[in-house]
């Protein structure tokens, strides 16, 4: 009888100690029901994302791997309870993906889904180069080149400047290892280097890394911007308080290469990063604008106005209005130790309600001039 009594006392304690998914404790604002825990999603197929909430009219959906953002699935989605998601082919297979759904107008209202797996076609061969959060490499220093692949044969690693071949870093290295490389002293300073990693048996099976910069550590050209090639949202902040959330900056990635895309009508807003500077010193900002959806410049819907533009700013100092594609350089005098380097959409929707801007921002760099 005493044993039965002890068992009845301990029974609630045993159940209270059971392991729970921490991403679902006390999350009542948004209940994410799909994908389910342990679900397996195949690249190239469409799946339903399902949720319930009465806390928001519009929701943002992001893809995460563990606690790191991978990509934006939808910047602003009506609270319909469902979203059809085509899983991109460029995602690395992994079992640690999950979704984050949050209210567009209140990022305190947010929930994570259970973890799920994304897998590729087992018959489809792939090579995924590493991503470079620190895309500033120095001559004479050793770096580790990494990749993910399901190839069994050896890989060849080459250095390119833009699309131009420079030299072979390794003619043949094992596919299940990484590669140590000391940056050659003969390499010229440039921000347009990238790696080509290819099969030694099938030369047409290859992938390109994102761009990175090589410079001499002795010349003081240390790039102060983190993730200037936009491999994801890390280090960057987005601000569009005055506009419909669908008209805003969007950081996207395709085939391992990122960019900050802007498709903006009747809007204004910023994308920016906090940087540490020396007050009174002059700094140089280098960045590239390129075409998005076929063109760059004012998005003239029903108007012939030409007043939309992108400008670079450092703190409260604003640079030149830009409406064309190319690589640009701006110079600024730093006023504060901690300041903001960013890019702003310039537009006056009251006078020009149908103007806007469409383009891509990439390769952002900041140096002591």
N, C-alpha and C positions, 0 to 999 in steps of 0.2 A: 504493500500500500504506500509506504514511504517512497519507494522508487518511482511509482506512478506519479506521485505528487511532485517529486523533483523534475520529472520529465515534462509535466504540464507547465511548471514554472519556467523551465529553460526553453521550451518550444518557441515562444515569441521572440526570445533573444536570438535564437538560431536563424530565424527568418529575417530579422532586422539586420543581420550581418551579411546577407547575400550580396554578391557583386552586381552593381548596376552600371549601365553605360553612363559615364559622367556627362556626356553631351546632352542627355535627356532629363537630367534631374532639374526639377523646378522650372522647366521651360513650358510655360502655358500660353505665352503670347502667340507663338506660331507652332502648330503641331504638324511636323513633316512626316507623312505616312509612306511616301515613295521617294527614293528607293528604300527598300527594307534592309535591315541589318544583314550583311553578308551577301547582298545581291551581286550578281555578276553581269556586267554590261559589256557588250561587244562594240568595238569601235566601228563606226559607219552605220550603226543601227539607231533607231529612234525609240526613246523610252519616255514614259510619263513621270514628271515630277509632280507630286500631289501634296497639298497642305490645307490646313484650316486655320483661319484667324479672323477676328473681327476688330483687330487693332489698327489696321492700315488699309488704305484704298489702293496703294501701289507698292510693289515689292521689288527688291533687287535680289538676284540670284547669282551666287558666286560658287565656283568650284575650288575646293581646297584639297591639299595633300597634307595630312596631319594639321598643323596650325599655320601652314604657309599658303597664301593665295596662289592659285594656278592661272585662272582665267575668269573673266566675267561671262556668265551665260546670258543674263538679261539685266540691263541697267534699270529698266522700269517696266514692270509687268503688272497689268491689272489683277486685282485680287479675285481671280476666277476660281482658284483652287487647283488648277492644273496648268502644266506647261509641257509641250512636246519638245524634247531635247534630242537633237541629233548629235551623238557622241563623236567628236572630231577624230580624224585619223592621226593627228600629230601628237596626241597624248601618249606619254610613256605608260606601258602596262604596269599596274601596281595594285596592291590590295588596300591601300590606305587613303583612298579618296573619300570625301564627304562634301555635302552641300551646306552653304550658309545662306539663309534667307532672312532678309532684314527689311524693315520699313524704309521707304525712300526718304521720308521727311523726318524720321526719328531713328537714328542708328542704335538707340538703346533697346529698341524692339527687334530682337534677333534670335534665331535658333539655328543649331546645327543638326544635320541629319545623322543617322547611323553611318558607320564606315561601310564602304562597298568597294568592289573590285572593278577595274576597267582592264579588259584584256584585248589583245589583237588577234587577228587571224593567225593561227599557229603556222600556216603555210606561207604567210607573208613575211619576207625577210626585211629587217629594219636595222638602221644605225641611228642613234640619237646622241648628238654631241652634248657636252655639258653646257650649262648656262653660266654666263659671266656676270655676277653681281658687281665684282670689282673688275672693270674692263680697262684698267690702266696697268700695263705690264712694262717692266723696265729691263733694259739691256744688261746682260750679265747675271740676272737673277734666274733661279730655277723655279719652274712652274709645273704643276701636274695637269696633264691633259686627260680628261676622262670621257667616257661614253657609255651608252647601254646598247647592246645588240644581241640578237639571237643567232648571229653568224658563227660558224665554227672555224672558218678559215681565218688566216691572219689579215690584218688591216694595214692599209697605207695611210700615212698622215702627211698632208702637204700644207704649206703656208701660201696663202694668196693675199694679194693687195687688190681689193675690189674683185674683179674677175681675172686678174693677171697672176699667173703662176710665178712664185718667187723661188722656192726650192722645196725639196723633200725633207721633212723633219725626221721621218722614219719610213723606209721603203717597205718594211714588214715588221709588225708587232702583234703579239698575241691578242686575240679579240676579247679574252676574258681577264685582261689586265689593264692597267693604265700606263701612261707614258710620261716620264720625267724629261723636261726640256729646258735647257739653259738658253735663254734668248741670245741669239748671235749678235756680236758687236758690230757686224757689217750692215745690220738692218737700219734703214733710214727711219726717222721719226715720221709716223703716220697714224691716222685714226681709222684707216680703212683695211686693216688686216683681219683675216678670218681663216679658219681651218677647214680643210676639205678632208673628210675621213671616208675611205672607200675600201671595198673588198679587193683583195689581191687577185681573186679569181674572176670576179664579175666587175670590171671597171665602171660600168654604167650604174652600179649600185653604190651610191654614196650619199652623204649628207654634208651640209655646210653649217658651220657654227655661226653665231652672231658675231658682229664686228667688235674688235677691241683695239686699243691704242698701244703702240710700242714707242717708248721714248727713253732717253738717257736720264738716269736718276741724278746726274750731276748738273743738268741744265735747268733744274727747278720746274720743269713742266709737269707738275703733279696734278692730275685731273682731280678736282675736289668734289665732283658730282658722283654720287653712287647710282648704279643702275641707269646710266645715261642712255643705254640702248633699249630700255623698257622691256626686259625679259618678263616682267609682270609689274604689279603695282607697288612693290616694295620700295620704300623711301619716298615715293611720290604721293602728294595729296591733291585732291580735286575739289574745287569750290565753284559751285554754280547756284548761288542762293536765289537769284532773281528769275529763274527760268523753269520751264517744264523740264523735269529730270531727263527726258529722253533726248534732249538737245544738249549734249555735254561731251566732255572729253571721255574717251574710252581707250584703255590700254589693251592692245590685242597682240596675239602672237600667232605666227604661222610658220611652220617648218623650222622652229627653233629661233626665229628672228622676230623681234618685237618692234612696236611703234606705238606712239600715242596718236590715235585717230581723233579727228574732230569733224563732226558733221553737225553744223549748228545753224539754225535759222531763228531769227527773232530772239537772239540770245547773247549773253556775255558770260564770261567765267574764266577761271584760272586753273592751271596745273602748276604745282610748285614744290620746292624742296628746301628744307632748312640747311644752311651751310655755315661753317665757321670761317671768319675772315679777319684780316688785320685792318682796322679803321685807318683811313687815309691812303691805303694802297690801291693801285689801279689793277683791275681784273679784266680778263678777256673771256668772253663767252662765245663758243662756237657751236652751231647747231645746223641741222638740215631740215628743210621743208620739201616735201615731195607730193606727188599726185595721189589723190584718194578718189576712188570711183571714177577715174578717168580724167580728173582735172583738179586744179587748185586755184583758189581765188574766190571772189564774191559769188555766193550762191544766189543768182538772180532769178527769183521765182516769177514775180509779176512786175519786175521793176528793172530799170536800167541804171540804178544807182551803183556806186563803186566805193562804198564807205566802210565795208567790213574789212578787217585786217587782223593779223596776229602781231603782237609786240612782245619782246623780251623785257623783263624788268628785274632789277636788283634792289630790294627794299622798296623805297618810294621813288626810285629813279626809273623812268620808262625809256625804252629805246625806240628804234625806227619802226614805223608801220610797214608791214611786209605783206605783199599780195601775190608773190610769184614763187616758183620753186627754185631751190638752189641751196648752197651752203653759205651761211652768213656768220659774220663776226661782229660782236658788239663789245664796247669797252665801258666800264663803270668804275667809279671811285667808291670804295666801301665806306659806309658811315657807321656801321655797328659791328660788334664782334660776332653776334648771332643775327643772321639776316636771311631773307628769303630770295632765292633765285627761281624765277618762274616765267610762264608765258600766259598772255591774256588775249582773249578775243575782244577786239575793239569794235563797237557798233553802237549806233544810236537808234534803237527800235522805234522811238517815238517819231523821229523824222524819216526813218527809212525802214518801215515795218516789214518789208519783204527781202531785205538783204541778209546775208549770212556769210558763212565761211566753211569751206570743205578742204581738208588736207591732212597730211601726216607729219608729225614731228619725230625726229630721231637723232641719234648721235650727239647728245647734249654734253658739252664739256666746259669746264670752268678752270681757268689758270690764273696765277699771279703774273701780270703782264710785265 
